Amino acid sequence: MVQRYTADCGIVGGGAAGLAAAAFLSRLSGGKISSVVLEKGPRVGKKLLATGNGTCNLSNIHAAPSHYHGTDPRFAAPTLAAFPPAEAVAFFTSIGVECRERENGRIYPLCAQAAAVLDCLRLTLAAQGTAEECGASVTAIRPEKDGFLLKREGAADWYVRRVLVCAGGAASPSLGGSADGYALLSALGHTRTPLFPSIVQVKTDTAFVKAVKGVRVDASIRFEREGRTLAQEQGEVLFTEYGLSGPAVMQISRCVADWERRRQGGMDAVLGLLPEMEERALVASLRRRAALPGRTMGDLLTGLLQKRLGQTVLRAAGYTDLNASVASLKEKDLHRIAQGITGWRIPVRGTQGMGGAQVTAGGIATAEFDPHTLESRRVPGLYAAGEVLDIDGDCGGYNLQWAWASAHAAAAAMVSSLEKGTPDPVKRGTTGRRESMDKDRIFGQKDRKRP
C-alpha cells in the first residue's frame, strides 16, 4: 500500500553523500522539509567507516577541479566552488566533529576516528527526525504526477516529491559497493560511462617482488607505457605478493586501470628506491662499499637499503651469486647496480579490480545533469550526488569532499524547488560560481572556521 507523500525527499543510499544531504535538507529548510534515507545494507555508512584506514580523511584544502577526473571534470567546478573545504570543516564542527589539517592539506577529525564522524552524522539526523530505513534495496524509481514512487524489495514503498540518488559506485563490494545506482538511473534514460577501479593496488610480475612482500619504502614511482610516463608520484610503496600497493602507488593507479581496460601496449612500473640520492652519489657510495674488506654481494647494499630489498634488487639486476666477493665488481657493474636502484623496472599486469579499489572511475554521464543543482536534465525532480556520477577524485580526501559538496548542491536545489513548488530554474550551461542558499541557515557566523 502506497501512502501519498510519505516524505518530501527520498535519498537512495546511506553513504557519505546521502547522510550529509539529509542533514543539509533539514538545516537549509529550517526543519520544514522531511527526508528519508533508504539504505540497502544492514546499516548506513559502512564504507565511510573504512576511509583513511578508519581515520576518515574528510577533505583536502587543495580540493579543486584539477584533482578530479571523468569525461568532463569541469562539471565539478561549480559544486566545489559553492561548498569548499572550509565549509565542510564548518559543517562538521557544527555537528561536533573537531577537525585538523595534516600533511599535504589533508583534513581529518581531531579524534582520527571514522566511527565518530558517522556517529555525529547519525546523531544529527536523529535529532532532526530524519528516518533511516536499512535492509531493503530500492529496485525502481517510478516518476508519477508531482512525485516519485520508490519501489523496494521486501519492504514498504515510499512516495516522495523529490529523489536524490547517491548509492555510490561499484568499488569495494565488501563494503556495500554495487551497480545498483547506475541501474536505477539507467532505467530512467541516463547513460553510464565505462567503469574501472581507481585508488587501487597494482598487480605486477612477481618474479622478484614476491621476495620482498611486506617491505615498505619511501620511493619514487612512475608508470610508463611504451617509454612514455603516464603518471608519477613519490611516497610510501608497499611490496605485496601480487605486486605493489601503498599511498604512492594508489594515488596514481587510475592510469593503470585505464590501461588495463584498453590493453594497448605494455606497461612498466619504474621505482626509484633512493629518490633523494643522485645516481652519481650512489655510484660513489657503491665504490666505497666495494672496497670494504670481506664483503660479499649479499652485503653490498646493507646500510643503504633494507637487506631483503637490497638483495632482491641485485638479483633483478642479474647478480644472482650473493656469496661472491664484491672485490670482483667493475666500474660498469657499479653503474648497472645504481641504475637498478634508481630505475627498477617491473612489468605491470593490471590492478586488483573493483574488489580492491577505494573509488569507482566512470559512472552516470554528467552531461545529463545540471552542474549547479545536480538535477537530471531528463527527469525533473530527480537528482544525483557522489560517486554514482562520472566524477572521481585523487587520493587524499578529495572524494569525500566531492560527496559533501555534491550533497550540499543537490540539497540546496531540492529545498529551493520544494519551496517554490516547481523544479529550481537555473541558468543552463554556465560554469561560474553559483551562490549556495543562505549558508547562515546551516552555519552560524561563529562556526565559519577555516581548516
N, C-alpha and C positions, 0 to 999 in steps of 0.2 A: 504494500500500500504506500503510495507516494503522498507525502504532505507537501502542500504548496509552500514554497519559500521557507524551507527548514533552516536556511541560513542565507545571509546576503552573499557571502563569498565561500566557495568551496576550494580548498587548497589541496591539490593532489600531490602528496609526497611530504613526509615529515622529516626531511633533512634540514641542512643549514638554511637554505633559501626559504623553505616552507615555514619553518618556525619563526624566522625573522619577519617574513611577510605577515604572518598572523599578528605579531607584536606591533608592526607598523600600522596595520589596518585599524586596530583599536585606537592607537595613540593619535594617528592622523585624523580620525573621525571623532575624537573625544569620546570614544566608547559607544558611539551610536550605530556603528556597523558591526554586525556579527559575522563570525567566520568559523569554519570547522576544518581541522587538519585531518586528512584521510591518509593513513599510512598502512601499506600492505603488510609490513613486518610486525612482529610482536610488540615493538616499542619504537618510539621516534629517536632520531639522532644517532643511530648505530655507527654510521660512517664518520660522523663528527667526532665521536669518541676516539677514533684511531688517528686523527690528524696530528701531524707533528710528533708521531710516535707517542701519542697520548698527552702531549703538552699543548696542543692546539695553537698552531701558528695562525693567529686570527686575521692578519692583514700584513701589508708592507707599505711603508711610507713612500716607496717609489712606484706605487701602482699607477700605471699609465698605459695607454693603448700599445705602446712598444713592447710590453711584456705579455701581450695576448696574441692568440693565433686563431685561425679559422679561415673560411673562404673570404670573409671581409672583416678583418679585425677592427676596422674603423667603426663598425656597428657599436662597439662597446664604449666609444668615446663619450657620448652624451650621458650615459648612465654613470660611468666612472666619475665624470666631472661633477654631476649633481650630488653624488654621495661619495666623497673622497675618504681616504683612510682616517682623517681627523674626525669625521662624522661617525665612522664606525666605532672609534675609540670612545667618543662621547656617548654613543648609544649603549655600549657595553658597560661603561662606567655608571650610567644611569640605572642599570638593572643589577648592579652590584659586582660587576667584574672589573677589578682594577687591572690596568694594562701597563706594560712596559715595552720599550723598544730595545731590541738586542742587535746582534750582528747583521750587517747588510740590510738594515732598515726593517727587519722582521719584527712584528708586533705579537707579543704573547700575553696571556693572562699572567698577572704577578704570581699567582699560585702555581703556574705551569701545569694545570690540570684541565684537560678537555672535559672531564666529567663535571667540573664546576661550571664551565661555560654552558653545558647542556642543562644542568640543574637550574641555573639562573634564567635561562630562556623558558624553561617549563614552569618555573615559579611565576614568571611574568604572565605567561598565558593563562595559568590557573587563576591568578588574581584578577585578570580582566574577563574571565568567564569564557575563554575560548575552548571549545571542545576538541579533544584528541580521540580519534577512533582508529584503533590499530587492529591488525589481524585480518583485514579483508581488502582485496585488490579492487581498485576501480577498473572495471572491464570496458566501459564505454562512456563517452560524453555525448549526450544527445541534445543538440540545440532545440529548444522549444520556444513558444511565444514568451517573450520577456524573461527568458532564463535558460537554464540547462538542467537536464536530468542526469545525475551521476549514478550509473548502474554499478552495483558492487556484487562481488562473488560471495555468496553465503551471508549477506548482511543487508540491512535496510538501505534502500536507495535514498539519495538526497536530491532535493530540488533547490537550486541556488540561482541567484541573479547574475553572478559573475563567477568565472572559473580561472584559477591560476594553476598551471601545470608546472611543477618543479620536482619531478620524480627522479631527477638525477640521470646519470649515464650508465653505460654497461660495464664500466670498470669496477673491480673489486666485488664480484658477485657474492663472495663470502660475507661481505658487509652490507648486502642488500642491493648491489648494483644490478641493473637489468635493462632490457629494452622496452619495458612497459610504457614509459613516457613517449618514446618515439612512436609506438604502435597507436596510442591514443590520439596523438596529433596527426599522424599519417592518415588515420581513418577519417579525419575531418578535412583532408585535402592538402595537408602540409607535406613538404618534401624533406627527406632525410639524406644528408650527405654521407659519404663513406665514413665508417667508424674505424678508429685504430687506437691502440693504447698510447698514453703519454705519461711521463714521470714513471718510468718502468725500468726494471732490471734488464740487462742486455746479455744475451747468450753469445758465446764466442767459441772458437776452437778451444778445447780443453787440454790439449796435449801437455802444456806447461802450466796453465792457470790452475788446474785442479790441485797441483802440488802445493800451492800457497793459499788454499782455502782458509778463510778466516783472517787472513792478514789484511790490515788496514794501512794505508799510506797516503800522505799528502802529496798529490801528484798533479801534473797537468795531463789532460786527456783531450784528444780530438778524434772525430770520426771523419774518415776520408773515403770517398768513393772515386775510384779510378784516378787517384792522385789529387783530387780536389777536396779541400777541407769544407765540410758541411756545417760543423759546429765544434766549438772548443770551450773548455772550462778548466778551472783549477780548484782543487779542494780534495776532500777525502774520497778515496777509491777503496772499495772493499772487494777482495777476490773471493769468489764462490766456486762451488763445484761445477756450476753451469757456465760461469763467465764473470761478469763484472756488475757490481752494484755500488751503493754509496751515493751521497749527495751530488758529487760532481758528475757522476755517470747519469743519474736520473734526471738531473737538470737539463741535459742536452739529448736525452734519449728519444725525443719526439722525432728527430730526423731519422733515427734507426727504424722506428716503427713505420714511418712513411716509406722508407726504402723497402722494408720488409713486405709491404703490401704491393709494391710495384715490381720489385726484384729486377732492377735494371743495373747490371754490372755488379762487381764485388764491392765489399766494404771492409775497411780495417779500422780497429781502434789503435791509436798510437799513444803510448804512455810515456811521459817524461817523469821518471821516478825521483829526480832531484831537480825540481823546477827552479830552485834558487841558485843553482850552480851551473856556470857556463861550461861548455864542453872542454875548453882549453884548460880550465882549472881542474876539471875532473880528470883529464889525461895526466896532469901533473901529479894529482893525488895517486892515481894508479901507478905512475912511475915510481913514486916513493914506496908504495906498498910492495911492488915487485922486487925492490932492492932489500926488503927486510929478510933476514936470515931464517931459514927453516920453515917458511910459509908455503902452504900448498894452494892450489887453485880454489879449494873449498873455503880457504881462509881469506882469500884476496879481498873480498868486499865486506868482511866483518868490521864493524865500526862505521861503515858507510851506509849500508842498507841492513834491514832486518835479515838475519842469517839465512833463513829458508828462502826468502825472496831473492837475496843476492845469489845464492847457488842456482836458483831456478833461472835467473836472468843469464847466468853464464851458460847453462845448458841450452837455453834458447838461442844464444849466440854461437853455439856449436862447440863449446868446451865441455865435453862430457866426462873427461877424466879429472875428477875433482881431487884426486890424490897426487896429481902431477905437481912438480915444483914450479913456483912462479918465476924462478930464475930463467926458465926457458922462453918466457914471453918476449916477443919482439915489439918494436915501436908500433908496427901495424896492428899487432894484437891489442895493444892498449887503446888505440883509436877504435878498433872494432868493438871492444867491450864498452867503451864510453858511449858509442853510438847505440849499443843495446840498452844502456841505462837511460839515455836521453830520448830515445825513439823506439821503444819496444813495440813492435808491430804485431798485432794479434788479429787474425781473421774473425769477422763478425758473422754470426749465423742468424741472428734475429733478436726477438725480445721474449720476455716471459708472458707476453699476451695480456689480455684483459684481467686474467686472474691475479697477476702481479702488479697491475697498473693502479696508480692512485687517481688518475683522471682519464676521461674519455676525450679523445680528439675527434672532431666531427660532431654531427648532431642535426637537429632540425634547422633548416635553412633560415638564416637571419633576414634574408631579403623579404621574407613573408611576414615580418613583424616590424612594428614601428620602433625605431631606435630610442625614442624618448619615453614611450609609455610601455613598451613591450607587449602591446596589444596586437593580436593577429590581424593581418590585412585581409584575411579570408573569412574569418568568423568573428564578427563584432562581439565584444564581451568576453572573449577568450584571451588569456594572457599566458606567457611562459617566462620562466626565470631560471637562472643557474645553469647547471651542466647539461641539461637536456637540449639547450641551444648550441649551435655550432660556434662556440667560443670556449677556448681553454687557455689557461694562464701558465706561466712559468712556475717552477717550484719556489716556495718561499713566502706563502701567504697570499699569493695573487688570486688563486682560485676561490678561496673563502671571501676575499674582498669582492670578487665578482658576484658571489652568492648574495652577500649583504646588499650590494649596490643594486643589483637587478631586482631583488626582492623589494627594495625601497621604491624603485621606479614603478614597478607594477602595482604595488600597494597604493602609492600616491595617485596613480592614474585611475585605479578602481574606485577609490574614495571620491575623486572628482566626478567620475562618471555616475556613481550612485547618487551623489548629492544633487547632480543635475537631472538625474533620471534618464540620461542617454549616455552612450559611449563618449568619452572625452575627445572633443575636437582638437586635433593637434596639427600644426603645420607639417606636412609630409616632406621627406627628402632633405631636411636640414641636418647639419652636423654640429651646430653651435650648442652652447650650454643651455639646458632647459632648467629654469629655476624650480627647485623642488617646492612642494606645498608647505607653506608656513612651518618651517622646521622648529620654531619655538613651541609648536604643539607637541613635538617629540622631545626636544631637549630644552631645558631651561637655560638661560644665557650663562649661568654659573657652571653648567655642565659641559660647555664647549671647550674642552681641553684638547690640546694638540699632543700628538704622540711624541 
